[in-house]
């Protein structure tokens, strides 16, 4: 699959996942959850949806899940989430706790880190395996 189409599909899958995840974050914030808890619940909600969408729609993998694929996905999510939390923490130093807009640059950081790791570590082509 050509990389520009792959990036486009990743973006579309990401939009779906982001809308759902961000909606959960805002809902949690509106019910009194703190930044970190709201953020964790939002990303936790999107974990399985993201795996399914990206595996099949973005990277075109079919058939059974390969050994280690979910573990690599979890590692990619964890590293991207750590980058997200670093940006969130930096944003809190400027804007304080509980501002939904601080979540947006954190989401963007997560997206970039996650794409690179997904394409290079998680959903690699079965060719040459």
QUIHUDA-V386298 format. One record per residue. N is the residue number from 1. D_CENTER is the distance of its C-alpha to the mean C-alpha in whole Angstrom. Layout:
n->N d_center->D_CENTER
n->N d_center->D_CENTER
This chain:
n->1 d_center->21
n->2 d_center->22
n->3 d_center->19
n->4 d_center->19
n->5 d_center->19
n->6 d_center->16
n->7 d_center->14
n->8 d_center->15
n->9 d_center->14
n->10 d_center->10
n->11 d_center->11
n->12 d_center->12
n->13 d_center->10
n->14 d_center->7
n->15 d_center->10
n->16 d_center->11
n->17 d_center->8
n->18 d_center->8
n->19 d_center->11
n->20 d_center->11
n->21 d_center->9
n->22 d_center->11
n->23 d_center->14
n->24 d_center->14
n->25 d_center->13
n->26 d_center->16
n->27 d_center->18
n->28 d_center->18
n->29 d_center->19
n->30 d_center->22
n->31 d_center->23
n->32 d_center->23
n->33 d_center->20
n->34 d_center->20
n->35 d_center->17
n->36 d_center->15
n->37 d_center->16
n->38 d_center->15
n->39 d_center->11
n->40 d_center->11
n->41 d_center->12
n->42 d_center->10
n->43 d_center->7
n->44 d_center->9
n->45 d_center->10
n->46 d_center->7
n->47 d_center->7
n->48 d_center->10
n->49 d_center->10
n->50 d_center->7
n->51 d_center->9
n->52 d_center->12
n->53 d_center->11
n->54 d_center->10
n->55 d_center->13
n->56 d_center->16
n->57 d_center->15
n->58 d_center->13
n->59 d_center->15
n->60 d_center->18
n->61 d_center->18
n->62 d_center->21
n->63 d_center->23
n->64 d_center->22
n->65 d_center->19
n->66 d_center->20
n->67 d_center->21
n->68 d_center->19
n->69 d_center->16
n->70 d_center->14
n->71 d_center->15
n->72 d_center->14
n->73 d_center->10
n->74 d_center->10
n->75 d_center->11
n->76 d_center->9
n->77 d_center->6
n->78 d_center->9
n->79 d_center->10
n->80 d_center->7
n->81 d_center->7
n->82 d_center->11
n->83 d_center->11
n->84 d_center->9
n->85 d_center->12
n->86 d_center->15
n->87 d_center->14
n->88 d_center->14
n->89 d_center->17
n->90 d_center->19
n->91 d_center->19
n->92 d_center->20
n->93 d_center->23
n->94 d_center->24
n->95 d_center->23
n->96 d_center->24
n->97 d_center->22
n->98 d_center->21
n->99 d_center->20
n->100 d_center->17
n->101 d_center->17
n->102 d_center->16
n->103 d_center->13
n->104 d_center->13
n->105 d_center->13
n->106 d_center->11
n->107 d_center->8
n->108 d_center->9
n->109 d_center->9
n->110 d_center->6
n->111 d_center->6
n->112 d_center->9
n->113 d_center->9
n->114 d_center->6
n->115 d_center->8
n->116 d_center->11
n->117 d_center->11
n->118 d_center->10
n->119 d_center->13
n->120 d_center->15
n->121 d_center->15
n->122 d_center->13
n->123 d_center->14
n->124 d_center->17
n->125 d_center->20
n->126 d_center->23
n->127 d_center->26
n->128 d_center->27
n->129 d_center->26
